[in-house]
Amino acid sequence: MKPSKWPALTRHGDLVWGECQGSGANPYRTVFDNSNAGYKCTCPSRKYPCKHVLALMWMYVEDPAPFADGETPQWVNDWSGRRRNTSGSARGKSDEKSVSKAGKSLAVAQQAEQNKPLDPKAEARRKAAAEKRAKATRKSIAAGIDELQQWTEDQVRGGLAAFLSDPNARCRTIAARLVDAKAQAMASRLDELPSRLMQVSGDRRLDLLIQELGRIVLICRAWKANQEDAELTRLVGSSETRDSILELQHATRVAAIWEVVGEQVTTRRDGLVSQATWLMNLGDGLRFALLLDFFPASLGNRSSTFAVGERFEAELAFYPARHPVRAVIAERKSGDPSRAVDEMSWPVTTTPPLDSYRETLGRAPWMDTVPMLLPGGRIAQADSSYWWRSDDGGIALPIGGRPAKHIAGVAMQQTAALWDGMILTLLSSQSEWGSLSYGE
C-alpha cells in the first residue's frame, strides 16, 4: 500500500485513523484501536481485516511520526461508541476506564476460551474440514503442475533462443495460471525468472535458463511423487508460518554462537522486498543459517536488524528440508557477547568446497545457491571479470559483480560465499586486514 494514497493520517490516544484513496470516487475510511486491535473500514472487501486496515496498522508500527495528533472525527466517535456499548462499557465514563474495562473483559474471555473443554465432535469436524481443504488444494496444485510441465516441454521444443527473445510474456502467462492453481511459490519463481536472466551477460543467459528449467522440472517431479513433503510444498505452494516452525516437534534446533556473515536485499517484481540475512555458527561444526524476511516495497527502506560481523548467542529452529538452511530464531540470549565470544574464530573445514556443493545437491538437487566456507585464497582480475582463486591453485571460481579494486590480491584466510554452480557471490572474509564485507 503506497503512503501517497493516504493523504491524511491521524491519531488520538489509542485510536488511529486515515482515509485511503481506492478505485472509487470516495476514499475509504479506516480506523483501528491500538489498545485491543479493533478495526473498521468502509471498503467493500469481504476479507477481515482488509488490506486497508493491515496497511494502516503496518504504517503506524513502522513509523508513527507521520500520524499527527488531532481531534477525533464524528465517524470515528460513532464507531468507537458502538464498540464500547457492545462490550458492556458504561456510557459517560472516561475513555481510559472504558478501554481498561474492555481490555479486562478481553483477557477474561481469552482465559475462559483456553479453559473451555474441547468438544470431540467439533474437533473432529474441524480436522475433517481442514483435511478436505488440503486435499482440494493439492488437487488444484497438481493440475497447475501438469500445465507447467507441458509448458516447459513446449519451451524446449520451440527453442530456448526464442524464449530469450521475450521471456516476460512467456513467464507471465504460466505464472498467472499457477497463481490460480494455488502454486504461489512456483508462480513467484517463474515471475522472477525474466529479471534474473536480464542480470547476467548475454552469453550466460542460456546457461542460466537451462539450469533454472532443469530445477523446475526436478521440483515438479519430486512434488508429484510426494505431495505431502514439507520442503517440496514450500517450493511449490506456500511456506509454513514462523509459529508453526517453532511448534514443530521434529524441527532441527541448533543452539550456538552465530555470526552475521552477509545480507542480501532485493526488490521482487511482485512489490515485495526480500531481506536475507546469512549466519554462520562459531566453534565446532560448520553450519550456515538463513533468516528470510519480506515486506512491501511501498513502505520504503527498513533498517536491518543485524549488522555484518555481529555475533550473538541463540537457538535457531530450521525449516524441514533435506539440507536445512532457512531458519527462525527460537530464543536469543540477551546482553552483549562476552570478550571470549568476540575472540572466537571461524570454524575450520577440511572438505573441499566443491565437494561439499556436490554432496548438498545430491540431497537437494533443486537448491538455487549453496553457502560454503572457502579456504585461504585471493581475488584476482582477468580483463573485466573477477575470480576467487585458492592459495594452492586448485580452485578458481568466477565472482559475480565487481569487488573493490583495492582488495584484489589481498590474502583471504577464509571466505563465506554462495555458489550457484556458475557464479560465486562473496559474503564476507577474514583477511590480513581484518574482516571484509562485500555487501551492497
Secondary structure, 3 states (H helix, E strand, C coil): CCHHHCCEEEEECCEEEEEECCCCCCCEEEEEECCCCEEEECCCCCCCCCHHHHHHHHHHHHCCCCCEECCCCHHHHHHHHHHHHHHCCCCCCCHHHHHHHHHHHHHHHHHHHHHCCCCHHHHHHHHHHHHHHHHHHHHHHHHHHHHHHHHHHHHHHHCHHHHHHCHHHHHHHHHHHHHHCCCHHHHHHHHHHHHHHHCCCHHHHHHHHHHHHHHHHHHHHHHHHCCCCHHHHHHHCCCCCHHHHHHCCCCCEEEEEEEEEEEEEEECCCCEEEEEEEEEEECCCCCEEEEEEEEEHHHCCCCCCCCCCCEEEEEEEECCCCCCCEEEEEEECCCCCCHHHHCCCCCCCCCCHHHHHHHHHHHCCCCCCEEEEECCEEEEEECCEEEEEECCCCCEEEECCCCCHHHCCCCEEEEEEEECCCCEEEEEEEECCEEEECCC
